[in-house]
Amino acid sequence: EAYGLAYLEAQAAALPVVAQCVAGVPEAVRDNETAMLTEPGDASAFSNAIAKLLTDANLRQSMDEQGRS
């Protein structure tokens, strides 16, 4: 979804977002605060962002809190 409803819902549920930096996504999230945005079509960067969130509990918690607020 390019216009951010799913991203807003994730943040409201205190979940960090991993998404591509396209269309309206950057207006719905804050890169490196509530989300990790990757370049469109870069599957490696996308999977690395997911892996980072899965393995870094402090980053995940920080994004969770900022997303909810």
CHARMM-style PDB file with segment names, atoms N, HN, CA, C and O in Angstrom:
ATOM      1  N   GLU     1       0.854  -1.176   0.000  1.00  0.00      PROA
ATOM      2  CA  GLU     1       0.000   0.000   0.000  1.00  0.00      PROA
ATOM      3  C   GLU     1       0.895   1.233   0.000  1.00  0.00      PROA
ATOM      4  O   GLU     1       1.706   1.412   0.909  1.00  0.00      PROA
ATOM      5  N   ALA     2       0.757   2.057  -0.983  1.00  0.00      PROA
ATOM      6  HN  ALA     2       0.099   1.911  -1.721  1.00  0.00      PROA
ATOM      7  CA  ALA     2       1.658   3.199  -1.143  1.00  0.00      PROA
ATOM      8  C   ALA     2       1.285   4.404  -0.298  1.00  0.00      PROA
ATOM      9  O   ALA     2       2.115   5.294  -0.116  1.00  0.00      PROA
ATOM     10  N   TYR     3       0.089   4.465   0.217  1.00  0.00      PROA
ATOM     11  HN  TYR     3      -0.586   3.742   0.070  1.00  0.00      PROA
ATOM     12  CA  TYR     3      -0.325   5.696   0.890  1.00  0.00      PROA
ATOM     13  C   TYR     3      -0.382   5.603   2.397  1.00  0.00      PROA
ATOM     14  O   TYR     3      -0.864   6.533   3.044  1.00  0.00      PROA
ATOM     15  N   GLY     4       0.089   4.521   2.978  1.00  0.00      PROA
ATOM     16  HN  GLY     4       0.480   3.766   2.452  1.00  0.00      PROA
ATOM     17  CA  GLY     4       0.421   4.534   4.370  1.00  0.00      PROA
ATOM     18  C   GLY     4      -0.561   4.041   5.410  1.00  0.00      PROA
ATOM     19  O   GLY     4      -0.214   4.031   6.591  1.00  0.00      PROA
ATOM     20  N   LEU     5      -1.774   3.628   5.043  1.00  0.00      PROA
ATOM     21  HN  LEU     5      -2.056   3.635   4.084  1.00  0.00      PROA
ATOM     22  CA  LEU     5      -2.715   3.210   6.072  1.00  0.00      PROA
ATOM     23  C   LEU     5      -2.176   2.023   6.872  1.00  0.00      PROA
ATOM     24  O   LEU     5      -2.263   2.021   8.100  1.00  0.00      PROA
ATOM     25  N   ALA     6      -1.633   1.035   6.206  1.00  0.00      PROA
ATOM     26  HN  ALA     6      -1.563   1.038   5.208  1.00  0.00      PROA
ATOM     27  CA  ALA     6      -1.075  -0.129   6.919  1.00  0.00      PROA
ATOM     28  C   ALA     6       0.073   0.302   7.830  1.00  0.00      PROA
ATOM     29  O   ALA     6       0.239  -0.240   8.923  1.00  0.00      PROA
ATOM     30  N   TYR     7       0.862   1.271   7.381  1.00  0.00      PROA
ATOM     31  HN  TYR     7       0.728   1.711   6.493  1.00  0.00      PROA
ATOM     32  CA  TYR     7       1.990   1.744   8.184  1.00  0.00      PROA
ATOM     33  C   TYR     7       1.503   2.515   9.410  1.00  0.00      PROA
ATOM     34  O   TYR     7       2.070   2.383  10.495  1.00  0.00      PROA
ATOM     35  N   LEU     8       0.470   3.304   9.241  1.00  0.00      PROA
ATOM     36  HN  LEU     8       0.009   3.411   8.360  1.00  0.00      PROA
ATOM     37  CA  LEU     8      -0.108   4.028  10.376  1.00  0.00      PROA
ATOM     38  C   LEU     8      -0.713   3.059  11.380  1.00  0.00      PROA
ATOM     39  O   LEU     8      -0.571   3.248  12.588  1.00  0.00      PROA
ATOM     40  N   GLU     9      -1.384   2.028  10.894  1.00  0.00      PROA
ATOM     41  HN  GLU     9      -1.500   1.874   9.912  1.00  0.00      PROA
ATOM     42  CA  GLU     9      -1.965   1.021  11.787  1.00  0.00      PROA
ATOM     43  C   GLU     9      -0.875   0.273  12.545  1.00  0.00      PROA
ATOM     44  O   GLU     9      -1.028   0.002  13.736  1.00  0.00      PROA
ATOM     45  N   ALA    10       0.208  -0.061  11.879  1.00  0.00      PROA
ATOM     46  HN  ALA    10       0.332   0.158  10.912  1.00  0.00      PROA
ATOM     47  CA  ALA    10       1.323  -0.747  12.545  1.00  0.00      PROA
ATOM     48  C   ALA    10       1.894   0.118  13.660  1.00  0.00      PROA
ATOM     49  O   ALA    10       2.127  -0.366  14.767  1.00  0.00      PROA
ATOM     50  N   GLN    11       2.118   1.389  13.372  1.00  0.00      PROA
ATOM     51  HN  GLN    11       1.928   1.783  12.473  1.00  0.00      PROA
ATOM     52  CA  GLN    11       2.670   2.287  14.377  1.00  0.00      PROA
ATOM     53  C   GLN    11       1.712   2.459  15.553  1.00  0.00      PROA
ATOM     54  O   GLN    11       2.150   2.529  16.702  1.00  0.00      PROA
ATOM     55  N   ALA    12       0.415   2.527  15.280  1.00  0.00      PROA
ATOM     56  HN  ALA    12       0.059   2.470  14.347  1.00  0.00      PROA
ATOM     57  CA  ALA    12      -0.572   2.661  16.350  1.00  0.00      PROA
ATOM     58  C   ALA    12      -0.567   1.431  17.251  1.00  0.00      PROA
ATOM     59  O   ALA    12      -0.901   1.517  18.433  1.00  0.00      PROA
ATOM     60  N   ALA    13      -0.188   0.286  16.685  1.00  0.00      PROA
ATOM     61  HN  ALA    13       0.083   0.217  15.725  1.00  0.00      PROA
ATOM     62  CA  ALA    13      -0.102  -0.953  17.455  1.00  0.00      PROA
ATOM     63  C   ALA    13       1.294  -1.142  18.064  1.00  0.00      PROA
ATOM     64  O   ALA    13       1.618  -2.218  18.565  1.00  0.00      PROA
ATOM     65  N   ALA    14       2.111  -0.091  18.016  1.00  0.00      PROA
ATOM     66  HN  ALA    14       1.847   0.784  17.609  1.00  0.00      PROA
ATOM     67  CA  ALA    14       3.474  -0.111  18.552  1.00  0.00      PROA
ATOM     68  C   ALA    14       4.348  -1.150  17.855  1.00  0.00      PROA
ATOM     69  O   ALA    14       5.089  -1.890  18.502  1.00  0.00      PROA
ATOM     70  N   LEU    15       4.248  -1.193  16.532  1.00  0.00      PROA
ATOM     71  HN  LEU    15       3.646  -0.592  16.007  1.00  0.00      PROA
ATOM     72  CA  LEU    15       5.083  -2.084  15.732  1.00  0.00      PROA
ATOM     73  C   LEU    15       5.965  -1.255  14.808  1.00  0.00      PROA
ATOM     74  O   LEU    15       5.476  -0.330  14.159  1.00  0.00      PROA
ATOM     75  N   PRO    16       7.258  -1.569  14.737  1.00  0.00      PROA
ATOM     76  CA  PRO    16       8.111  -0.857  13.791  1.00  0.00      PROA
ATOM     77  C   PRO    16       7.763  -1.264  12.363  1.00  0.00      PROA
ATOM     78  O   PRO    16       7.195  -2.333  12.137  1.00  0.00      PROA
ATOM     79  N   VAL    17       8.099  -0.423  11.417  1.00  0.00      PROA
ATOM     80  HN  VAL    17       8.560   0.445  11.601  1.00  0.00      PROA
ATOM     81  CA  VAL    17       7.769  -0.636  10.014  1.00  0.00      PROA
ATOM     82  C   VAL    17       9.047  -0.839   9.211  1.00  0.00      PROA
ATOM     83  O   VAL    17      10.051  -0.161   9.433  1.00  0.00      PROA
ATOM     84  N   VAL    18       8.995  -1.776   8.278  1.00  0.00      PROA
ATOM     85  HN  VAL    18       8.179  -2.326   8.097  1.00  0.00      PROA
ATOM     86  CA  VAL    18      10.028  -1.908   7.250  1.00  0.00      PROA
ATOM     87  C   VAL    18       9.297  -1.743   5.926  1.00  0.00      PROA
ATOM     88  O   VAL    18       8.339  -2.462   5.643  1.00  0.00      PROA
ATOM     89  N   ALA    19       9.755  -0.793   5.116  1.00  0.00      PROA
ATOM     90  HN  ALA    19      10.533  -0.209   5.345  1.00  0.00      PROA
ATOM     91  CA  ALA    19       9.076  -0.512   3.860  1.00  0.00      PROA
ATOM     92  C   ALA    19      10.054   0.082   2.857  1.00  0.00      PROA
ATOM     93  O   ALA    19      11.168   0.481   3.199  1.00  0.00      PROA
ATOM     94  N   GLN    20       9.604   0.127   1.617  1.00  0.00      PROA
ATOM     95  HN  GLN    20       8.700  -0.197   1.340  1.00  0.00      PROA
ATOM     96  CA  GLN    20      10.394   0.785   0.587  1.00  0.00      PROA
ATOM     97  C   GLN    20      10.079   2.275   0.586  1.00  0.00      PROA
ATOM     98  O   GLN    20       8.955   2.683   0.878  1.00  0.00      PROA
ATOM     99  N   CYS    21      11.057   3.060   0.264  1.00  0.00      PROA
ATOM    100  HN  CYS    21      11.970   2.729   0.027  1.00  0.00      PROA
ATOM    101  CA  CYS    21      10.918   4.515   0.250  1.00  0.00      PROA
ATOM    102  C   CYS    21      10.316   4.939  -1.095  1.00  0.00      PROA
ATOM    103  O   CYS    21      11.024   5.393  -1.994  1.00  0.00      PROA
ATOM    104  N   VAL    22       8.998   4.779  -1.208  1.00  0.00      PROA
ATOM    105  HN  VAL    22       8.423   4.410  -0.477  1.00  0.00      PROA
ATOM    106  CA  VAL    22       8.285   5.130  -2.438  1.00  0.00      PROA
ATOM    107  C   VAL    22       6.990   5.848  -2.109  1.00  0.00      PROA
ATOM    108  O   VAL    22       6.464   5.748  -1.001  1.00  0.00      PROA
ATOM    109  N   ALA    23       6.496   6.565  -3.086  1.00  0.00      PROA
ATOM    110  HN  ALA    23       6.923   6.646  -3.986  1.00  0.00      PROA
ATOM    111  CA  ALA    23       5.190   7.226  -3.031  1.00  0.00      PROA
ATOM    112  C   ALA    23       4.983   7.940  -1.697  1.00  0.00      PROA
ATOM    113  O   ALA    23       5.822   8.745  -1.293  1.00  0.00      PROA
ATOM    114  N   GLY    24       3.877   7.655  -1.010  1.00  0.00      PROA
ATOM    115  HN  GLY    24       3.196   7.001  -1.339  1.00  0.00      PROA
ATOM    116  CA  GLY    24       3.539   8.359   0.214  1.00  0.00      PROA
ATOM    117  C   GLY    24       4.095   7.755   1.483  1.00  0.00      PROA
ATOM    118  O   GLY    24       3.807   8.247   2.574  1.00  0.00      PROA
ATOM    119  N   VAL    25       4.883   6.703   1.371  1.00  0.00      PROA
ATOM    120  HN  VAL    25       5.117   6.303   0.484  1.00  0.00      PROA
ATOM    121  CA  VAL    25       5.393   6.024   2.565  1.00  0.00      PROA
ATOM    122  C   VAL    25       6.197   6.971   3.466  1.00  0.00      PROA
ATOM    123  O   VAL    25       5.960   6.982   4.674  1.00  0.00      PROA
ATOM    124  N   PRO    26       7.133   7.764   2.938  1.00  0.00      PROA
ATOM    125  CA  PRO    26       7.896   8.651   3.825  1.00  0.00      PROA
ATOM    126  C   PRO    26       7.044   9.691   4.556  1.00  0.00      PROA
ATOM    127  O   PRO    26       7.483  10.247   5.562  1.00  0.00      PROA
ATOM    128  N   GLU    27       5.850   9.955   4.069  1.00  0.00      PROA
ATOM    129  HN  GLU    27       5.493   9.504   3.252  1.00  0.00      PROA
ATOM    130  CA  GLU    27       4.974  10.883   4.783  1.00  0.00      PROA
ATOM    131  C   GLU    27       4.233  10.205   5.935  1.00  0.00      PROA
ATOM    132  O   GLU    27       3.724  10.878   6.831  1.00  0.00      PROA
ATOM    133  N   ALA    28       4.174   8.869   5.910  1.00  0.00      PROA
ATOM    134  HN  ALA    28       4.588   8.322   5.182  1.00  0.00      PROA
ATOM    135  CA  ALA    28       3.437   8.129   6.938  1.00  0.00      PROA
ATOM    136  C   ALA    28       4.326   7.654   8.075  1.00  0.00      PROA
ATOM    137  O   ALA    28       3.834   7.363   9.166  1.00  0.00      PROA
ATOM    138  N   VAL    29       5.635   7.570   7.834  1.00  0.00      PROA
ATOM    139  HN  VAL    29       6.035   7.806   6.949  1.00  0.00      PROA
ATOM    140  CA  VAL    29       6.574   7.076   8.844  1.00  0.00      PROA
ATOM    141  C   VAL    29       7.770   8.015   8.924  1.00  0.00      PROA
ATOM    142  O   VAL    29       7.939   8.897   8.083  1.00  0.00      PROA
ATOM    143  N   ARG    30       8.588   7.817   9.935  1.00  0.00      PROA
ATOM    144  HN  ARG    30       8.451   7.100  10.619  1.00  0.00      PROA
ATOM    145  CA  ARG    30       9.837   8.572  10.069  1.00  0.00      PROA
ATOM    146  C   ARG    30      10.991   7.583   9.976  1.00  0.00      PROA
ATOM    147  O   ARG    30      11.164   6.726  10.842  1.00  0.00      PROA
ATOM    148  N   ASP    31      11.769   7.716   8.919  1.00  0.00      PROA
ATOM    149  HN  ASP    31      11.628   8.413   8.216  1.00  0.00      PROA
ATOM    150  CA  ASP    31      12.899   6.814   8.697  1.00  0.00      PROA
ATOM    151  C   ASP    31      13.856   6.871   9.881  1.00  0.00      PROA
ATOM    152  O   ASP    31      14.218   7.950  10.350  1.00  0.00      PROA
ATOM    153  N   ASN    32      14.254   5.715  10.351  1.00  0.00      PROA
ATOM    154  HN  ASN    32      13.959   4.838   9.970  1.00  0.00      PROA
ATOM    155  CA  ASN    32      15.165   5.543  11.486  1.00  0.00      PROA
ATOM    156  C   ASN    32      14.589   6.001  12.820  1.00  0.00      PROA
ATOM    157  O   ASN    32      15.311   6.062  13.816  1.00  0.00      PROA
ATOM    158  N   GLU    33      13.303   6.322  12.851  1.00  0.00      PROA
ATOM    159  HN  GLU    33      12.717   6.272  12.042  1.00  0.00      PROA
ATOM    160  CA  GLU    33      12.636   6.630  14.117  1.00  0.00      PROA
ATOM    161  C   GLU    33      11.480   5.657  14.360  1.00  0.00      PROA
ATOM    162  O   GLU    33      11.403   5.023  15.412  1.00  0.00      PROA
ATOM    163  N   THR    34      10.595   5.548  13.388  1.00  0.00      PROA
ATOM    164  HN  THR    34      10.658   6.064  12.533  1.00  0.00      PROA
ATOM    165  CA  THR    34       9.461   4.625  13.502  1.00  0.00      PROA
ATOM    166  C   THR    34       9.517   3.547  12.437  1.00  0.00      PROA
ATOM    167  O   THR    34       8.718   2.610  12.441  1.00  0.00      PROA
ATOM    168  N   ALA    35      10.474   3.688  11.520  1.00  0.00      PROA
ATOM    169  HN  ALA    35      11.123   4.449  11.517  1.00  0.00      PROA
ATOM    170  CA  ALA    35      10.555   2.758  10.395  1.00  0.00      PROA
ATOM    171  C   ALA    35      11.968   2.673   9.851  1.00  0.00      PROA
ATOM    172  O   ALA    35      12.814   3.535  10.092  1.00  0.00      PROA
ATOM    173  N   MET    36      12.188   1.611   9.116  1.00  0.00      PROA
ATOM    174  HN  MET    36      11.501   0.911   8.920  1.00  0.00      PROA
ATOM    175  CA  MET    36      13.411   1.474   8.341  1.00  0.00      PROA
ATOM    176  C   MET    36      12.975   1.447   6.882  1.00  0.00      PROA
ATOM    177  O   MET    36      12.289   0.523   6.444  1.00  0.00      PROA
ATOM    178  N   LEU    37      13.378   2.462   6.141  1.00  0.00      PROA
ATOM    179  HN  LEU    37      13.935   3.213   6.496  1.00  0.00      PROA
ATOM    180  CA  LEU    37      13.011   2.556   4.732  1.00  0.00      PROA
ATOM    181  C   LEU    37      14.189   2.133   3.868  1.00  0.00      PROA
ATOM    182  O   LEU    37      15.339   2.476   4.143  1.00  0.00      PROA
ATOM    183  N   THR    38      13.878   1.381   2.817  1.00  0.00      PROA
ATOM    184  HN  THR    38      12.944   1.103   2.593  1.00  0.00      PROA
ATOM    185  CA  THR    38      14.907   0.911   1.897  1.00  0.00      PROA
ATOM    186  C   THR    38      14.592   1.410   0.490  1.00  0.00      PROA
ATOM    187  O   THR    38      13.467   1.814   0.196  1.00  0.00      PROA
ATOM    188  N   GLU    39      15.590   1.373  -0.357  1.00  0.00      PROA
ATOM    189  HN  GLU    39      16.504   1.045  -0.118  1.00  0.00      PROA
ATOM    190  CA  GLU    39      15.406   1.794  -1.743  1.00  0.00      PROA
ATOM    191  C   GLU    39      14.509   0.792  -2.471  1.00  0.00      PROA
ATOM    192  O   GLU    39      14.600  -0.413  -2.236  1.00  0.00      PROA
ATOM    193  N   PRO    40      13.660   1.283  -3.338  1.00  0.00      PROA
ATOM    194  CA  PRO    40      12.767   0.401  -4.094  1.00  0.00      PROA
ATOM    195  C   PRO    40      13.546  -0.670  -4.866  1.00  0.00      PROA
ATOM    196  O   PRO    40      14.534  -0.377  -5.538  1.00  0.00      PROA
ATOM    197  N   GLY    41      13.084  -1.895  -4.753  1.00  0.00      PROA
ATOM    198  HN  GLY    41      12.281  -2.133  -4.206  1.00  0.00      PROA
ATOM    199  CA  GLY    41      13.680  -3.003  -5.492  1.00  0.00      PROA
ATOM    200  C   GLY    41      14.931  -3.599  -4.883  1.00  0.00      PROA
ATOM    201  O   GLY    41      15.479  -4.555  -5.432  1.00  0.00      PROA
ATOM    202  N   ASP    42      15.399  -3.070  -3.773  1.00  0.00      PROA
ATOM    203  HN  ASP    42      14.954  -2.293  -3.327  1.00  0.00      PROA
ATOM    204  CA  ASP    42      16.615  -3.586  -3.136  1.00  0.00      PROA
ATOM    205  C   ASP    42      16.233  -4.642  -2.100  1.00  0.00      PROA
ATOM    206  O   ASP    42      16.090  -4.348  -0.913  1.00  0.00      PROA
ATOM    207  N   ALA    43      16.073  -5.865  -2.572  1.00  0.00      PROA
ATOM    208  HN  ALA    43      16.189  -6.103  -3.536  1.00  0.00      PROA
ATOM    209  CA  ALA    43      15.626  -6.964  -1.708  1.00  0.00      PROA
ATOM    210  C   ALA    43      16.626  -7.245  -0.588  1.00  0.00      PROA
ATOM    211  O   ALA    43      16.232  -7.612   0.519  1.00  0.00      PROA
ATOM    212  N   SER    44      17.900  -7.076  -0.869  1.00  0.00      PROA
ATOM    213  HN  SER    44      18.220  -6.778  -1.768  1.00  0.00      PROA
ATOM    214  CA  SER    44      18.918  -7.320   0.148  1.00  0.00      PROA
ATOM    215  C   SER    44      18.799  -6.311   1.291  1.00  0.00      PROA
ATOM    216  O   SER    44      18.848  -6.691   2.461  1.00  0.00      PROA
ATOM    217  N   ALA    45      18.644  -5.044   0.961  1.00  0.00      PROA
ATOM    218  HN  ALA    45      18.604  -4.735   0.011  1.00  0.00      PROA
ATOM    219  CA  ALA    45      18.497  -4.016   1.994  1.00  0.00      PROA
ATOM    220  C   ALA    45      17.221  -4.246   2.792  1.00  0.00      PROA
ATOM    221  O   ALA    45      17.208  -4.058   4.008  1.00  0.00      PROA
ATOM    222  N   PHE    46      16.150  -4.651   2.118  1.00  0.00      PROA
ATOM    223  HN  PHE    46      16.160  -4.803   1.130  1.00  0.00      PROA
ATOM    224  CA  PHE    46      14.878  -4.910   2.788  1.00  0.00      PROA
ATOM    225  C   PHE    46      15.031  -6.067   3.781  1.00  0.00      PROA
ATOM    226  O   PHE    46      14.597  -5.967   4.928  1.00  0.00      PROA
ATOM    227  N   SER    47      15.644  -7.153   3.337  1.00  0.00      PROA
ATOM    228  HN  SER    47      15.997  -7.235   2.405  1.00  0.00      PROA
ATOM    229  CA  SER    47      15.815  -8.295   4.242  1.00  0.00      PROA
ATOM    230  C   SER    47      16.782  -7.967   5.374  1.00  0.00      PROA
ATOM    231  O   SER    47      16.604  -8.452   6.491  1.00  0.00      PROA
ATOM    232  N   ASN    48      17.800  -7.157   5.108  1.00  0.00      PROA
ATOM    233  HN  ASN    48      17.945  -6.763   4.200  1.00  0.00      PROA
ATOM    234  CA  ASN    48      18.728  -6.736   6.165  1.00  0.00      PROA
ATOM    235  C   ASN    48      18.021  -5.881   7.213  1.00  0.00      PROA
ATOM    236  O   ASN    48      18.309  -6.001   8.404  1.00  0.00      PROA
ATOM    237  N   ALA    49      17.105  -5.026   6.784  1.00  0.00      PROA
ATOM    238  HN  ALA    49      16.871  -4.929   5.817  1.00  0.00      PROA
ATOM    239  CA  ALA    49      16.347  -4.195   7.726  1.00  0.00      PROA
ATOM    240  C   ALA    49      15.477  -5.069   8.626  1.00  0.00      PROA
ATOM    241  O   ALA    49      15.391  -4.836   9.832  1.00  0.00      PROA
ATOM    242  N   ILE    50      14.839  -6.064   8.040  1.00  0.00      PROA
ATOM    243  HN  ILE    50      14.909  -6.253   7.061  1.00  0.00      PROA
ATOM    244  CA  ILE    50      14.025  -6.991   8.836  1.00  0.00      PROA
ATOM    245  C   ILE    50      14.905  -7.731   9.839  1.00  0.00      PROA
ATOM    246  O   ILE    50      14.557  -7.842  11.014  1.00  0.00      PROA
ATOM    247  N   ALA    51      16.041  -8.233   9.373  1.00  0.00      PROA
ATOM    248  HN  ALA    51      16.324  -8.143   8.419  1.00  0.00      PROA
ATOM    249  CA  ALA    51      16.955  -8.959  10.259  1.00  0.00      PROA
ATOM    250  C   ALA    51      17.441  -8.074  11.397  1.00  0.00      PROA
ATOM    251  O   ALA    51      17.551  -8.531  12.535  1.00  0.00      PROA
ATOM    252  N   LYS    52      17.733  -6.814  11.100  1.00  0.00      PROA
ATOM    253  HN  LYS    52      17.644  -6.443  10.176  1.00  0.00      PROA
ATOM    254  CA  LYS    52      18.195  -5.899  12.153  1.00  0.00      PROA
ATOM    255  C   LYS    52      17.127  -5.726  13.224  1.00  0.00      PROA
ATOM    256  O   LYS    52      17.436  -5.755  14.415  1.00  0.00      PROA
ATOM    257  N   LEU    53      15.880  -5.547  12.816  1.00  0.00      PROA
ATOM    258  HN  LEU    53      15.628  -5.523  11.849  1.00  0.00      PROA
ATOM    259  CA  LEU    53      14.808  -5.399  13.798  1.00  0.00      PROA
ATOM    260  C   LEU    53      14.587  -6.678  14.600  1.00  0.00      PROA
ATOM    261  O   LEU    53      14.276  -6.623  15.790  1.00  0.00      PROA
ATOM    262  N   LEU    54      14.744  -7.811  13.960  1.00  0.00      PROA
ATOM    263  HN  LEU    54      14.996  -7.857  12.994  1.00  0.00      PROA
ATOM    264  CA  LEU    54      14.564  -9.084  14.667  1.00  0.00      PROA
ATOM    265  C   LEU    54      15.654  -9.340  15.694  1.00  0.00      PROA
ATOM    266  O   LEU    54      15.417 -10.020  16.693  1.00  0.00      PROA
ATOM    267  N   THR    55      16.843  -8.806  15.462  1.00  0.00      PROA
ATOM    268  HN  THR    55      17.036  -8.254  14.651  1.00  0.00      PROA
ATOM    269  CA  THR    55      17.970  -9.102  16.346  1.00  0.00      PROA
ATOM    270  C   THR    55      18.343  -7.972  17.300  1.00  0.00      PROA
ATOM    271  O   THR    55      19.136  -8.179  18.218  1.00  0.00      PROA
ATOM    272  N   ASP    56      17.787  -6.790  17.099  1.00  0.00      PROA
ATOM    273  HN  ASP    56      17.143  -6.622  16.353  1.00  0.00      PROA
ATOM    274  CA  ASP    56      18.133  -5.640  17.936  1.00  0.00      PROA
ATOM    275  C   ASP    56      16.908  -5.211  18.751  1.00  0.00      PROA
ATOM    276  O   ASP    56      16.108  -4.389  18.303  1.00  0.00      PROA
ATOM    277  N   ALA    57      16.778  -5.771  19.933  1.00  0.00      PROA
ATOM    278  HN  ALA    57      17.428  -6.438  20.296  1.00  0.00      PROA
ATOM    279  CA  ALA    57      15.611  -5.506  20.781  1.00  0.00      PROA
ATOM    280  C   ALA    57      15.515  -4.036  21.181  1.00  0.00      PROA
ATOM    281  O   ALA    57      14.413  -3.496  21.278  1.00  0.00      PROA
ATOM    282  N   ASN    58      16.646  -3.388  21.412  1.00  0.00      PROA
ATOM    283  HN  ASN    58      17.541  -3.827  21.333  1.00  0.00      PROA
ATOM    284  CA  ASN    58      16.618  -1.970  21.799  1.00  0.00      PROA
ATOM    285  C   ASN    58      16.085  -1.094  20.673  1.00  0.00      PROA
ATOM    286  O   ASN    58      15.278  -0.196  20.910  1.00  0.00      PROA
ATOM    287  N   LEU    59      16.529  -1.352  19.460  1.00  0.00      PROA
ATOM    288  HN  LEU    59      17.184  -2.082  19.267  1.00  0.00      PROA
ATOM    289  CA  LEU    59      16.040  -0.596  18.306  1.00  0.00      PROA
ATOM    290  C   LEU    59      14.543  -0.826  18.122  1.00  0.00      PROA
ATOM    291  O   LEU    59      13.781   0.116  17.902  1.00  0.00      PROA
ATOM    292  N   ARG    60      14.137  -2.080  18.215  1.00  0.00      PROA
ATOM    293  HN  ARG    60      14.755  -2.845  18.393  1.00  0.00      PROA
ATOM    294  CA  ARG    60      12.728  -2.432  18.061  1.00  0.00      PROA
ATOM    295  C   ARG    60      11.877  -1.723  19.110  1.00  0.00      PROA
ATOM    296  O   ARG    60      10.826  -1.173  18.781  1.00  0.00      PROA
ATOM    297  N   GLN    61      12.310  -1.730  20.344  1.00  0.00      PROA
ATOM    298  HN  GLN    61      13.164  -2.177  20.611  1.00  0.00      PROA
ATOM    299  CA  GLN    61      11.559  -1.088  21.421  1.00  0.00      PROA
ATOM    300  C   GLN    61      11.487   0.421  21.207  1.00  0.00      PROA
ATOM    301  O   GLN    61      10.435   1.029  21.409  1.00  0.00      PROA
ATOM    302  N   SER    62      12.588   1.020  20.804  1.00  0.00      PROA
ATOM    303  HN  SER    62      13.443   0.526  20.641  1.00  0.00      PROA
ATOM    304  CA  SER    62      12.606   2.460  20.544  1.00  0.00      PROA
ATOM    305  C   SER    62      11.626   2.821  19.432  1.00  0.00      PROA
ATOM    306  O   SER    62      10.867   3.782  19.558  1.00  0.00      PROA
ATOM    307  N   MET    63      11.640   2.057  18.351  1.00  0.00      PROA
ATOM    308  HN  MET    63      12.256   1.276  18.249  1.00  0.00      PROA
ATOM    309  CA  MET    63      10.712   2.318  17.247  1.00  0.00      PROA
ATOM    310  C   MET    63       9.274   2.061  17.666  1.00  0.00      PROA
ATOM    311  O   MET    63       8.365   2.777  17.245  1.00  0.00      PROA
ATOM    312  N   ASP    64       9.064   1.044  18.494  1.00  0.00      PROA
ATOM    313  HN  ASP    64       9.802   0.463  18.836  1.00  0.00      PROA
ATOM    314  CA  ASP    64       7.722   0.755  18.999  1.00  0.00      PROA
ATOM    315  C   ASP    64       7.167   1.981  19.745  1.00  0.00      PROA
ATOM    316  O   ASP    64       6.051   2.431  19.486  1.00  0.00      PROA
ATOM    317  N   GLU    65       7.966   2.501  20.663  1.00  0.00      PROA
ATOM    318  HN  GLU    65       8.873   2.136  20.873  1.00  0.00      PROA
ATOM    319  CA  GLU    65       7.526   3.628  21.494  1.00  0.00      PROA
ATOM    320  C   GLU    65       7.310   4.878  20.660  1.00  0.00      PROA
ATOM    321  O   GLU    65       6.313   5.574  20.845  1.00  0.00      PROA
ATOM    322  N   GLN    66       8.213   5.173  19.756  1.00  0.00      PROA
ATOM    323  HN  GLN    66       9.023   4.607  19.605  1.00  0.00      PROA
ATOM    324  CA  GLN    66       8.070   6.368  18.929  1.00  0.00      PROA
ATOM    325  C   GLN    66       6.887   6.249  17.971  1.00  0.00      PROA
ATOM    326  O   GLN    66       6.205   7.237  17.698  1.00  0.00      PROA
ATOM    327  N   GLY    67       6.646   5.059  17.470  1.00  0.00      PROA
ATOM    328  HN  GLY    67       7.200   4.256  17.693  1.00  0.00      PROA
ATOM    329  CA  GLY    67       5.528   4.856  16.564  1.00  0.00      PROA
ATOM    330  C   GLY    67       4.195   5.060  17.259  1.00  0.00      PROA
ATOM    331  O   GLY    67       3.277   5.659  16.700  1.00  0.00      PROA
ATOM    332  N   ARG    68       4.096   4.567  18.460  1.00  0.00      PROA
ATOM    333  HN  ARG    68       4.842   4.080  18.914  1.00  0.00      PROA
ATOM    334  CA  ARG    68       2.830   4.717  19.199  1.00  0.00      PROA
ATOM    335  C   ARG    68       2.560   6.187  19.520  1.00  0.00      PROA
ATOM    336  O   ARG    68       1.415   6.637  19.483  1.00  0.00      PROA
ATOM    337  N   SER    69       3.629   6.935  19.836  1.00  0.00      PROA
ATOM    338  HN  SER    69       4.559   6.570  19.866  1.00  0.00      PROA
ATOM    339  CA  SER    69       3.411   8.341  20.187  1.00  0.00      PROA
ATOM    340  C   SER    69       3.127   9.164  18.951  1.00  0.00      PROA
ATOM    341  OT1 SER    69       2.918  10.373  19.049  1.00  0.00      PROA
TER     342      SER     69
END
